[in-house]
Amino acid sequence: MSPDKILLEKSEPCVWNPSEASLAERETPPFSAWENVRLARHPERPQALDFIHALFENFQELHGDRHFGDDGAMLAGTAYFQGEPVMLIGEQKGRTIQEKLKHRFGSPQAEGYRKALRLMQLADRFHLPIVSFVDSPGAYPGIGSEERHVAEAIALNLREMMGFSVPIIAIVIGEGGSGGALGIAVADRVLVLEHAYYSVISPEACAAILWRDRSLAPEAAEALQLSSEHLTTWGVADEIIAESSEAAHVSPTESFEAVRTALLKCLAEVSAWPAEERMERRYRRFRALGCYASKDYPDFQEIGRKSPDSPGN
């Protein structure tokens, strides 16, 4: 099966049982990592355009990367948030079959990332804060996208976003798939909805690589610890935005208002920093990810020598 067809396979929707107790009424974590992934992919979950229309005024979508063409999976344009102009970037999946094909299920191609970069550079020039909505299973792996150097386009975004002087807020609203998500998420603050996830690889791809069996995706999701709580524990995300008492697709209005509140707070905080300090903080935030101290870990060679299966034991 070609990579294009693998990407376009329909994910199994999460079946929501309204008779179940709400999250607030449960004493134990209500969802496994795999259930959380399925919630993030729910077909009725609010998408980027839903948040844009609910939270912003006078959205003017802009098109094209000025090199090859436009990309329906990547939305970009100016809008007003609480009376102040901002630049919006968002990954859109679509709902109907026609929309999903147009948006390629939220998987941008090279021209999508170049369009996003062009408009973020415009925002930096005119001192507009940048707000990005992340919701992508990953960058599109088609032949045309690879021929147009999608990996280079993502890498360029990472480099350029690190040097923008304006505030950047990224919000993971559904799936945050590897470089496809990171290409618009080098931000001063990374917020994540309660049932969204952000990962270097999808659980299906992880299971296929490690165990050669995509059906083991639930086990891979647990191993990858795909939950918003783990993202904040590791410092990958700065804040969890609570969804409604059940999930964002059940009562999207509550999620919209929670995002509005979090975005207002973060924009006010980040905008108060001097530009040089903002860029330095952003750089240090991402450079600190994944750091560890080996001296805090035991001597694994010594553990191996003490193992019953070790030679000589």
Residue pairs with C-beta under 8 A, 6 or more apart in sequence:
3 141
3 142
4 141
4 142
4 143
7 104
7 105
7 107
7 137
7 138
7 140
7 141
7 142
8 104
8 105
11 38
11 41
12 38
13 38
13 41
13 42
13 43
14 35
14 38
14 39
14 41
14 42
16 42
16 246
16 247
16 249
16 250
18 246
18 250
20 30
22 245
22 246
23 30
23 245
23 246
24 245
31 39
31 195
32 218
32 221
32 222
33 203
33 218
33 221
33 222
33 224
33 225
33 226
33 227
34 203
34 217
34 218
34 221
34 222
34 226
36 195
36 197
36 221
36 226
36 227
36 228
37 197
37 203
37 217
37 221
37 226
39 45
39 195
39 247
40 174
40 175
40 195
40 196
40 197
41 174
41 175
42 247
42 249
43 95
44 249
45 173
45 174
45 247
45 248
45 249
46 54
46 173
46 248
46 249
46 252
46 255
46 256
47 92
47 93
47 94
47 95
47 135
47 173
47 174
48 75
48 90
48 91
48 92
48 133
48 135
48 173
49 75
49 90
49 92
50 252
50 256
51 90
51 133
51 171
51 173
51 256
51 259
52 59
52 75
52 79
52 88
52 90
52 133
53 59
54 252
54 253
54 256
55 81
55 256
55 259
55 260
55 263
56 79
56 80
56 81
56 86
56 88
57 79
57 80
57 81
58 78
58 79
58 80
59 77
59 78
59 79
59 88
60 77
60 78
60 79
61 75
61 76
61 77
62 76
62 77
62 78
62 115
62 119
63 70
63 115
64 70
64 111
64 115
65 71
65 111
65 112
65 114
65 115
65 118
66 114
66 118
67 111
67 114
68 110
68 111
68 114
68 148
69 111
70 111
70 115
71 108
71 109
71 111
71 112
71 115
72 92
72 102
72 103
72 104
73 91
73 92
73 93
73 103
73 104
73 105
73 106
73 107
73 108
73 109
73 112
73 136
73 140
74 89
74 90
74 91
74 92
74 108
74 112
74 113
74 115
74 116
74 184
75 88
75 89
75 90
75 91
75 92
76 87
76 88
76 89
76 90
76 115
76 116
76 119
77 87
77 88
77 119
78 85
78 86
78 87
78 88
78 128
79 85
79 86
79 88
80 86
81 131
81 263
81 267
82 264
84 129
85 128
86 123
86 128
86 129
86 130
86 131
87 119
87 120
87 122
87 123
87 128
87 129
87 130
87 131
88 130
88 131
88 132
88 133
89 116
89 119
89 120
89 130
89 131
89 132
89 133
89 184
90 132
90 133
90 135
91 106
91 108
91 133
91 134
91 135
91 136
91 180
91 181
91 184
92 103
92 106
92 135
93 100
93 103
93 105
93 106
93 135
93 136
93 174
94 100
94 101
94 102
94 103
94 105
94 106
104 140
105 137
106 135
106 136
106 137
106 174
106 175
107 136
107 137
107 138
107 139
107 140
107 141
107 180
108 116
108 136
108 139
108 140
108 150
108 180
108 183
109 139
109 140
109 142
109 144
109 145
109 148
109 150
110 145
110 148
110 149
110 150
110 152
110 153
111 148
111 153
113 139
113 150
113 153
113 154
113 156
113 157
113 183
113 184
114 153
114 156
116 132
116 157
116 183
116 184
117 153
117 156
117 157
117 160
120 130
120 157
120 160
120 161
120 164
121 160
121 164
122 128
123 129
123 130
123 164
123 166
124 130
124 164
124 165
124 166
127 165
127 166
128 166
129 166
129 167
129 168
129 169
129 267
129 270
129 271
130 164
130 166
130 167
130 168
130 169
130 187
131 168
131 169
131 170
131 171
131 263
132 168
132 169
132 170
132 171
132 184
132 185
132 187
133 171
133 173
134 170
134 171
134 172
134 173
134 174
134 176
134 181
134 184
134 185
134 198
135 172
135 173
135 174
135 175
135 176
135 196
136 175
136 176
136 177
136 180
136 181
137 175
137 177
137 180
137 202
138 177
138 178
138 179
138 180
138 181
138 202
139 145
139 150
139 151
139 154
139 178
139 179
139 180
139 183
140 150
140 180
151 179
153 183
154 179
154 180
154 182
154 183
157 183
157 184
157 186
158 182
158 183
158 186
161 168
161 184
161 186
161 187
162 186
162 279
162 282
162 283
162 286
163 279
164 279
165 275
165 278
165 279
166 275
167 188
167 267
167 270
167 271
167 278
168 186
168 187
168 188
168 189
168 270
168 282
169 187
169 188
169 189
169 191
169 263
169 266
169 267
169 270
170 184
170 185
170 186
170 187
170 189
170 190
170 191
171 190
171 191
171 192
171 193
171 241
171 259
171 262
171 263
172 181
172 185
172 190
172 191
172 192
172 193
172 196
172 197
172 198
172 237
173 193
173 196
173 248
173 259
174 193
174 196
175 181
175 196
175 197
175 202
176 185
176 192
176 196
176 197
176 198
176 199
177 199
177 201
177 202
178 199
178 200
178 201
178 202
181 198
186 282
186 286
187 282
188 266
188 270
188 278
188 281
188 282
188 285
189 238
189 239
189 266
189 269
189 270
190 198
190 236
190 237
190 238
191 237
191 238
191 239
191 240
191 241
191 259
191 262
191 263
191 266
192 198
192 228
192 231
192 232
192 237
192 239
192 240
192 241
193 228
193 240
193 241
193 243
193 248
193 255
193 259
194 228
194 240
194 241
194 242
194 243
194 248
195 228
195 243
195 247
195 248
196 228
197 226
197 227
197 228
197 231
198 231
198 236
198 237
199 224
199 226
201 209
201 224
202 217
203 217
203 218
203 220
203 221
203 224
203 226
204 214
204 217
204 220
206 217
206 220
206 223
206 224
207 213
207 214
207 215
207 216
207 217
207 219
207 220
208 214
210 220
211 219
211 220
228 237
228 240
229 240
231 237
231 240
232 238
232 239
232 240
234 289
235 285
235 288
235 289
236 289
238 266
239 262
239 266
241 255
241 258
241 259
241 262
242 258
243 254
243 255
243 258
244 250
244 251
244 252
244 254
244 255
245 251
245 254
248 255
270 278
273 281
304 310
305 312
305 313
306 313
307 313
